[in-house]
Amino acid sequence: MNGNRPADILNAQAARAQDLANSALDIVTTLNKESMYHSPVISAVYARIRQLAHLAYDAAAHLIDAEDVLIHAQAGLPMELGDGFLAVPSEQDARQEIGRRFTLVSQLTALGASDAVVTAEQYVAERRHYGYLPAHQPPALSRTQSSTLLAVARGEVAISNGRPWNRRELDNFSISTIRALESRDLIMREDCQLWLVDERVHLSPAGRRDLSASFAYPHPAALTTTRPAALRPSGAPKPARIR
């Protein structure tokens, strides 16, 4: 685990889960300041954001409990293990309980990133419908870059042994595409301490702004392939009509 103590890792992950919950509630506060019609879509957006906040808080609580079990096991301190009985958890008890808590956390947060993207798409599309356009224009990206940026937003992309890894295994992403998006400050990497990958990939603030600006953006009409009618020279007689 990169030389870090398990308790430190658990504490750091719990703090990140709490930050996520607080960020979700901050979004609710920001939306409350906006003048908008609370359509069924906007009401669903509020519900999704609040749901994410509650799930993140629950995840943080499980991680804190896992850290507590580990600390008690390491220090030989008694704690309640269920049914009101106090006992000193063994190392095996601690490992099993931490594993159980991690399973719960993964289940609580499994759809968090993808659901956040869906919620953002719904919000932007609904605002566009009522004439509120994002101030920022979407960036000019290739189709591969756009799909990779969206996959990063959904939490599907990580780096393992210097190569991108897609959790859904539906699309292949090249490291050159990752680097191209990094060079435009749209994504960023961070070391991963818990999973079987080296780095996780996230949207940068600019990436979040550019991706949200692309939601529900009207794409230009496809170029026509019909050949234009030939132009007649000026003064040329009109063709005779066949009767």
Residue pairs with C-beta under 8 A, 6 or more apart in sequence:
1 9
1 193
1 194
2 191
2 193
4 193
6 70
6 98
7 67
7 70
7 71
7 74
9 193
9 194
10 63
10 64
10 66
10 67
10 70
10 98
11 63
11 67
12 193
13 63
13 105
13 194
14 60
14 63
14 64
14 67
15 60
17 56
17 57
17 59
17 60
17 63
17 105
17 109
18 56
18 57
18 60
20 52
20 53
20 56
20 112
21 52
21 53
21 54
21 56
21 57
21 60
22 53
24 49
24 50
24 52
24 53
24 56
25 50
25 53
27 49
28 46
28 49
28 50
28 53
31 45
31 46
31 49
36 42
36 127
36 130
36 132
37 130
39 126
41 122
41 123
41 125
41 126
42 123
42 126
44 122
45 119
45 122
45 123
45 126
48 115
48 116
48 118
48 119
49 119
52 112
52 115
52 116
52 119
55 108
55 109
55 112
56 108
56 109
56 112
58 108
59 104
59 105
59 108
59 109
62 101
62 104
62 105
62 108
63 101
63 105
65 101
66 97
66 98
66 101
66 102
68 79
69 79
69 89
69 93
69 94
69 97
69 98
69 101
70 94
70 98
71 77
72 78
72 79
72 88
72 89
72 94
73 88
73 89
73 90
73 91
73 93
73 94
74 94
76 88
77 88
78 86
78 87
78 88
79 86
79 87
79 88
79 89
80 86
81 87
81 89
81 93
89 97
112 155
113 153
113 154
113 155
113 156
114 154
114 155
114 156
116 153
117 150
117 153
117 154
120 211
120 212
120 215
121 215
121 216
124 134
124 212
124 213
124 215
124 216
125 215
125 216
127 133
128 216
134 212
134 213
136 209
136 210
136 213
137 213
138 210
138 213
138 214
138 217
139 184
139 186
139 210
139 213
139 214
141 149
144 173
144 174
144 177
145 177
145 180
145 181
146 214
147 171
148 157
148 173
148 177
148 178
148 181
149 181
149 186
149 187
149 203
149 207
149 210
149 211
150 211
151 157
151 166
151 168
151 171
151 173
152 181
152 187
152 201
152 202
152 203
152 207
153 203
153 207
153 208
153 211
155 167
156 166
156 167
156 168
157 164
157 165
157 166
157 167
157 173
157 178
157 201
158 164
158 165
158 167
158 192
158 195
158 197
158 198
158 199
158 200
158 201
159 165
159 175
159 178
159 189
159 197
159 198
159 199
159 200
159 201
160 196
160 197
160 198
161 198
162 175
162 198
163 175
164 172
164 173
164 174
164 175
164 177
164 178
164 201
165 197
166 172
166 173
178 187
178 201
181 187
181 207
182 188
182 189
184 206
185 204
185 206
185 207
186 203
186 204
186 206
186 207
186 210
187 201
187 202
187 203
187 204
187 207
188 201
188 202
188 203
188 204
189 199
189 200
189 201
189 202
190 199
190 200
190 202
191 198
191 199
192 198
192 199
192 200
203 211
232 238
